[in-house]
Amino acid sequence: LALVALISALGSSFQYGYNVSVINSPAPYMQDFYNQTYFNRSGTPMDSGFQTLLWSLTVSMYPLGGFFGSLMVWPLVNNCGRKGTLLINNLFSITAAVLMGTSELTKSFEVIILSRVIMGIYAGLSSNVVPMFLGEMSPKNLRGAIGVVPQLFITIGILVAQILGLNSVLGNADFAVGWPLLLGLTGIPSLIQLLTLPFFPESPRYLLIQKGNEEQARQALQKLRGWDDVDDEIEEMRQEDRSEKEEGHFSVLSLCTFRGLRWQLISIVVMMMGQQLSGVNAVFYYADRIFQSAGVDKSNVQYVTVSIGAINVVMTLLAVFIVESLGRRILLLAGFGLCCVSCAVLTLALNLQTTVSWMSYLSIVCVIVYIIGHAIGASPIPFVMITEMFLQSSRPAAFMVGGSVHWLCNFTVGLVFLYMEAGLGPYSFLIFCAICLATIVYIFFIVPETKNKTFMEINRIMAKRNKVEIQ
């Protein structure tokens, strides 16, 4: 179980994080390459408006690709299985890595933009399939901890991209060991996954409930648990199977119109919107400027950004160890609560930093507190909750809806934030503060604790809220 969690998270989730952050440091050198390429073709320098458009496309095509990837989750996991989908998905990543790595040789910036879309499709699929795969494999007492592992590897991916993106490492214009290599390295974890994952079992729930193959499901469970007596878990899956026989498999449309899953669906949409619209990407975008205004030398800002990435990793690692003892609800409420307070104080600090000297240091503290809040609750737990709140027949459709909301909101923040910042300045963070507050209120009143419960027990809790009977 530990090995399969490690391989699927390294081969998939790690790259989601890596590609979120990989183009930040080498941005000036890549923009020079865009300029030079355009000049070589047309003999005239590139217009600054056109350059801004091209760079916006380079950044925003990744979450847009993620949205398209999310739309592929439901058909792929139902037809190819969870493990099969992850193996097929590696082809997207390796293709994109080859294209990005050779973009300077081919003298084409269009190739970079295209490969960002392909990489986005890869990330959209993996960000949904890995939590589903691991959640279905885990015993109920470890489901939360194993469910946070993909998010841990996303933060490790961000940190590795920040370290490799330092000017002194690969974030430079050197042809042999510069930014093309930095972008192309993303294919290596996929290659590792492609070579090792076939030796591990498929999700036992998929084998028993969707394929009807009890013998293979039993063998997979025995391998994952390390002991032979797995009758209790097999019986629990049979119960789930019997309960779902009447409903059949859910498509996205039938999921959205089915009364028995109404509150689960609303909860997932609210948590996913809260996760992305709470401004985590904006805080990362803004971090460099906040540190510069606090007097950090421009050449040292990237080292401070790396240290923020390290805090993110450490706090997500902490979430892996505390999610089973504290439960999901506490971490969600505490995480969004810290984000809410730090956004409010950050607004104040950014407004007063020209008049009060120590306010710029307070804004650094706010960024760190915000990152801690997101790392322990807002980032990892919503994906765990999708796995837990839905049964086998509705889970792929639920991940497709949750993933689509996640990536659309990510895309929206990336697109709108620069305009928000131009219009509202530091007051942008008040909007994020309000979104965090609304999410806290919803979670407090609606979302149940799912720690240490079977999927059927969680389904019964939600059935009362949906006012439906479960046979």
C-alpha positions in Angstrom: 0.0 0.0 0.0 2.8 2.4 0.9 4.7 1.6 -2.3 1.6 2.0 -4.6 0.8 5.3 -2.9 4.4 6.4 -3.4 4.6 5.4 -7.1 1.2 6.8 -8.1 1.8 10.1 -6.2 5.4 10.5 -7.6 4.4 9.6 -11.1 1.3 11.8 -11.2 0.7 14.3 -8.4 4.3 15.4 -8.2 4.1 16.6 -11.8 1.0 18.5 -11.2 2.9 20.6 -8.6 6.0 20.7 -10.7 4.3 22.2 -13.7 2.3 24.7 -11.6 5.5 26.4 -10.5 8.1 25.5 -13.2 7.7 28.5 -15.5 7.8 31.2 -12.7 11.6 31.5 -12.3 12.7 31.2 -16.0 9.9 33.5 -17.2 12.2 36.4 -18.3 14.5 34.0 -20.3 11.5 32.3 -21.9 10.0 35.7 -22.8 13.3 36.6 -24.4 13.1 33.4 -26.4 9.6 34.3 -27.6 10.9 37.8 -28.6 13.9 36.5 -30.4 11.9 33.8 -32.3 9.4 36.3 -33.4 12.1 38.7 -34.5 13.9 36.0 -36.5 10.7 35.1 -38.3 9.3 38.6 -39.1 12.3 40.9 -38.8 10.4 43.2 -36.4 10.4 43.1 -32.6 7.3 41.7 -30.8 4.7 44.2 -29.7 4.5 44.3 -25.9 0.7 43.6 -25.9 1.2 40.5 -28.1 4.0 39.3 -25.8 1.7 39.7 -22.7 -1.0 37.8 -24.5 1.4 34.9 -25.4 2.7 34.7 -21.9 -0.8 34.8 -20.4 -1.6 31.9 -22.8 1.5 30.0 -21.7 0.4 30.3 -18.0 -3.4 29.8 -18.4 -3.4 26.9 -20.9 -2.2 24.6 -18.1 -5.4 25.0 -15.9 -7.5 25.0 -19.1 -6.0 21.7 -20.1 -6.7 20.5 -16.5 -10.4 21.2 -17.1 -10.3 19.1 -20.3 -8.5 16.4 -18.4 -11.2 16.3 -15.7 -13.9 15.8 -18.4 -12.1 12.6 -19.4 -12.1 11.1 -15.9 -15.5 9.4 -15.9 -15.2 7.5 -19.2 -11.6 6.5 -18.7 -11.8 5.1 -15.1 -15.0 3.2 -15.9 -13.6 1.6 -19.0 -9.9 1.2 -18.3 -9.9 1.1 -14.5 -8.0 3.4 -12.1 -4.5 1.8 -12.7 -5.1 1.6 -16.4 -6.1 5.3 -16.6 -2.9 6.3 -14.8 -0.7 4.2 -17.1 -2.4 5.7 -20.3 -2.1 9.2 -18.8 1.7 8.9 -18.7 1.7 9.2 -22.5 0.4 12.8 -22.2 3.2 13.7 -19.8 6.0 12.1 -21.8 4.8 13.7 -25.1 4.6 17.2 -23.4 8.1 16.7 -21.8 9.7 15.9 -25.2 7.9 18.9 -26.9 9.0 21.3 -24.1 12.5 20.0 -24.0 13.0 20.4 -27.7 11.2 23.8 -28.1 14.4 25.8 -28.3 15.9 23.5 -30.9 12.8 23.8 -33.1 12.7 27.6 -32.5 8.9 27.5 -31.7 7.1 29.1 -28.8 3.8 27.6 -30.1 5.2 24.2 -29.1 5.5 25.4 -25.5 1.9 26.6 -25.4 0.6 23.4 -27.0 2.6 21.3 -24.5 1.2 23.3 -21.6 -2.3 22.2 -22.7 -1.2 18.6 -23.0 0.5 18.8 -19.6 -2.7 20.3 -18.2 -4.8 17.4 -19.5 -2.3 15.1 -17.8 -2.6 17.0 -14.5 -6.4 17.2 -14.8 -6.6 13.4 -15.0 -4.0 12.6 -12.4 -5.4 15.1 -9.8 -8.7 13.2 -9.9 -7.7 9.6 -10.5 -4.8 9.3 -7.9 -7.0 10.3 -4.9 -9.8 8.0 -6.2 -7.3 5.1 -6.7 -5.6 5.4 -3.3 -8.9 6.1 -1.5 -10.4 2.9 -2.8 -7.3 0.9 -1.8 -6.9 2.2 1.7 -8.4 0.6 4.8 -10.8 3.0 6.6 -8.4 3.8 9.4 -5.7 5.0 6.9 -8.0 6.5 4.2 -7.4 10.1 5.3 -3.6 9.8 5.7 -3.2 8.0 2.3 -5.7 10.5 0.8 -3.4 13.5 1.7 -0.3 11.8 0.1 -1.2 13.1 -3.4 -1.4 16.7 -2.1 2.0 16.2 -0.3 3.6 15.2 -3.6 2.0 18.2 -5.3 3.7 20.5 -2.7 7.0 18.5 -3.2 6.7 19.1 -7.0 6.2 22.8 -6.4 9.3 22.9 -4.1 11.5 20.9 -6.5 10.5 23.2 -9.4 11.4 26.2 -7.3 14.8 24.8 -6.4 15.7 23.6 -9.9 14.4 27.0 -11.2 16.9 29.0 -9.2 19.2 31.1 -11.6 22.2 29.2 -10.3 20.7 25.8 -11.2 18.5 25.5 -14.3 16.5 28.8 -14.3 18.7 30.5 -16.8 19.2 31.0 -20.6 21.9 28.3 -21.0 21.0 26.2 -24.0 22.4 22.9 -22.7 21.4 23.1 -19.0 18.8 25.9 -18.9 15.1 26.3 -19.0 14.4 23.7 -21.9 15.9 21.0 -19.7 14.0 22.4 -16.6 10.7 22.0 -18.6 11.6 18.6 -20.1 12.5 16.9 -16.8 8.8 16.4 -16.0 8.8 13.3 -18.2 11.1 11.3 -15.8 8.6 10.5 -13.0 6.1 9.4 -15.7 8.7 7.0 -17.1 9.3 5.6 -13.6 5.5 5.1 -13.1 5.1 3.5 -16.5 7.7 0.9 -15.7 6.7 0.1 -12.1 2.9 0.6 -11.7 2.0 -2.5 -13.8 3.4 -4.7 -11.0 0.8 -3.4 -8.5 -2.8 -4.4 -8.1 -5.8 -2.6 -9.5 -8.4 -1.0 -7.1 -10.1 -4.0 -5.3 -13.4 -2.1 -5.3 -13.2 -1.6 -9.1 -12.5 -5.3 -9.6 -15.4 -6.5 -7.4 -18.1 -3.9 -7.8 -17.6 -2.9 -11.5 -15.9 -5.9 -13.0 -17.6 -8.5 -10.8 -14.4 -10.4 -10.3 -14.3 -11.4 -6.6 -11.2 -13.7 -6.9 -9.0 -10.9 -8.3 -10.4 -8.4 -5.8 -9.6 -10.8 -2.9 -6.0 -11.3 -4.2 -5.5 -7.5 -4.6 -6.8 -6.9 -1.0 -4.5 -9.7 0.4 -1.5 -8.1 -1.3 -2.4 -4.6 -0.1 -3.2 -5.6 3.5 -0.4 -8.1 4.0 -2.7 -10.8 5.5 -5.1 -13.5 4.1 -8.3 -12.8 6.0 -10.0 -10.0 4.1 -13.6 -11.4 4.4 -14.9 -8.4 6.3 -13.8 -6.0 3.6 -15.1 -8.2 0.8 -18.5 -8.4 2.6 -18.6 -4.6 3.0 -17.9 -4.2 -0.8 -20.7 -6.8 -1.5 -23.1 -4.7 0.6 -22.2 -1.6 -1.3 -22.6 -3.5 -4.5 -26.1 -4.8 -3.5 -27.1 -1.3 -2.4 -26.1 0.2 -5.7 -27.5 -2.5 -8.0 -30.8 -0.7 -8.2 -29.2 2.6 -9.1 -26.8 1.5 -11.8 -23.8 3.6 -12.8 -24.2 7.4 -12.6 -23.4 9.7 -15.5 -22.7 13.3 -14.6 -26.2 14.2 -15.6 -27.9 11.6 -13.5 -25.6 12.5 -10.6 -26.7 16.2 -10.8 -30.4 15.2 -10.9 -30.4 12.4 -8.2 -32.0 13.5 -5.0 -30.1 10.9 -2.9 -26.7 12.6 -3.6 -27.8 16.2 -3.6 -26.0 17.4 -0.5 -22.9 15.4 -1.3 -22.7 17.1 -4.7 -23.3 20.6 -3.4 -20.7 20.0 -0.6 -18.0 18.9 -3.2 -18.7 22.0 -5.4 -18.6 24.4 -2.4 -15.3 22.9 -1.1 -13.6 22.8 -4.5 -14.7 26.5 -5.2 -13.5 27.5 -1.7 -10.2 25.7 -2.3 -9.4 27.6 -5.5 -11.2 30.9 -5.1 -9.7 31.4 -1.6 -6.8 32.9 -3.5 -4.0 30.4 -3.0 -2.6 31.0 -6.5 -2.9 34.8 -6.0 -0.9 34.6 -2.7 1.8 32.6 -4.6 1.8 35.2 -7.4 1.9 38.1 -4.9 4.5 36.6 -2.6 7.5 37.8 -4.6 6.2 41.4 -4.5 5.3 41.2 -0.8 8.9 40.1 0.0 10.4 42.8 -2.1 8.3 45.5 -0.4 9.5 44.2 2.9 13.1 45.0 1.9 14.2 41.5 0.7 16.8 42.1 -2.0 15.5 41.2 -5.5 18.2 38.7 -6.1 17.3 36.9 -2.8 13.5 36.8 -3.4 13.6 33.4 -5.1 15.3 31.9 -2.1 12.6 33.2 0.1 10.0 31.7 -2.3 11.8 28.4 -2.0 11.5 28.6 1.8 7.8 29.2 1.5 7.6 26.1 -0.7 9.4 24.2 2.0 6.9 25.3 4.7 4.1 24.2 2.4 5.7 20.7 2.2 6.3 20.4 6.0 2.7 21.5 6.9 1.2 19.1 4.3 3.3 16.3 5.8 1.9 17.2 9.2 -1.6 16.9 7.8 -0.8 13.3 6.7 -0.1 12.4 10.4 -2.9 14.4 12.1 -5.8 13.8 9.7 -6.8 10.5 11.3 -6.6 11.7 14.9 -8.2 15.1 14.5 -10.6 14.3 11.6 -11.5 16.0 8.4 -13.9 18.6 9.7 -11.5 20.2 12.2 -8.7 20.4 9.5 -11.1 22.0 7.0 -12.5 24.6 9.5 -9.0 25.4 10.9 -7.4 25.6 7.4 -10.1 27.9 5.9 -10.1 29.9 9.2 -6.4 30.6 9.1 -6.7 31.6 5.4 -9.7 33.9 6.2 -7.9 35.7 9.1 -4.6 36.1 7.2 -6.3 37.5 4.1 -8.0 40.2 6.3 -4.8 41.1 8.1 -2.8 41.1 4.9 -5.2 43.7 3.4 -4.5 45.9 6.4 -0.8 45.3 6.3 -0.4 46.0 2.6 -2.4 49.3 3.0 -0.3 50.5 5.9 3.1 49.4 4.9 4.1 52.8 3.4 3.2 54.6 6.7 4.1 52.0 9.4 7.5 50.4 8.9 6.9 47.0 10.5 3.7 46.3 8.5 5.7 44.8 5.7 7.0 42.1 8.1 3.4 41.5 9.2 2.5 40.9 5.6 5.2 38.2 5.4 3.8 36.5 8.5 0.3 36.6 6.9 1.6 34.9 3.8 3.2 32.1 5.9 0.0 31.7 8.0 -2.1 31.5 4.9 0.2 28.8 3.4 0.0 26.8 6.6 -3.8 27.1 6.6 -4.1 25.9 3.0 -1.6 23.1 3.5 -3.3 21.5 6.5 -6.9 21.8 5.3 -8.1 23.7 2.3 -5.7 22.0 -0.2 -5.7 18.3 0.7 -9.0 17.5 2.4 -11.6 18.2 -0.3 -10.2 15.5 -2.6 -10.3 13.0 0.4 -13.9 14.0 0.9 -15.0 13.2 -2.7 -13.6 9.7 -2.3 -15.5 9.3 1.1 -18.8 10.9 0.4 -19.6 8.9 -2.8 -20.0 5.2 -3.4 -18.4 3.2 -6.3 -21.2 3.9 -8.8 -21.2 7.7 -8.4 -17.5 8.3 -7.5 -16.1 8.7 -11.1 -18.9 11.2 -12.0 -18.3 13.0 -8.7 -14.6 13.4 -9.4 -15.4 14.6 -12.8 -17.7 17.4 -11.4 -15.3 18.2 -8.5 -12.2 18.2 -10.8 -13.9 20.4 -13.4 -14.9 23.0 -10.7 -11.4 22.8 -9.3 -9.7 23.6 -12.7 -12.3 26.1 -13.9 -11.8 28.1 -10.7 -8.0 27.8 -11.0 -8.2 29.1 -14.6 -10.6 32.0 -13.5 -8.3 33.2 -10.7 -5.3 33.1 -13.0 -7.2 35.1 -15.6 -9.0 37.6 -13.4 -6.5 38.2 -10.6 -4.3 40.6 -12.5 -7.3 42.8 -13.4 -8.6 42.5 -9.8 -5.2 43.6 -8.5 -5.1 46.6 -11.0 -8.6 47.7 -10.0 -8.7 46.9 -6.2 -5.0 46.7 -5.2 -4.6 45.1 -1.8 -8.4 45.0 -1.3 -8.4 42.0 -3.6 -7.6 39.9 -0.6 -10.9 41.0 1.1 -12.8 39.1 -1.6 -10.7 35.9 -0.8 -11.4 36.5 2.9 -15.2 36.6 2.2 -15.0 33.4 0.2 -13.1 31.6 3.0 -15.7 32.8 5.5 -18.6 31.5 3.4 -16.9 28.1 3.0 -16.3 27.8 6.7 -20.0 28.5 7.4 -21.1 25.9 4.9 -18.7 23.2 6.2 -19.7 23.9 9.8 -23.4 23.4 9.2 -23.5 20.7 6.4 -20.3 18.6 6.1 -20.2 15.6 8.4 -17.1 14.0 10.0 -16.1 10.9 7.9 -13.1 9.7 10.0 -12.9 5.9 10.5 -16.3 5.3 8.8 -17.0 2.9 6.0 -18.4 4.3 2.7 -21.8 2.8 3.6 -21.9 4.5 7.0 -21.1 7.9 5.5 -23.7 7.3 2.8 -26.3 6.7 5.6 -25.4 9.9 7.4 -25.9 11.9 4.2 -29.1 10.0 3.4 -30.8 11.6 6.4 -29.8 15.0 5.1 -31.0 14.2 1.7 -34.3 12.9 3.3 -34.1 9.5 1.4 -34.3 5.9 2.6 -31.4 3.5 2.1 -32.3 -0.1 1.7 
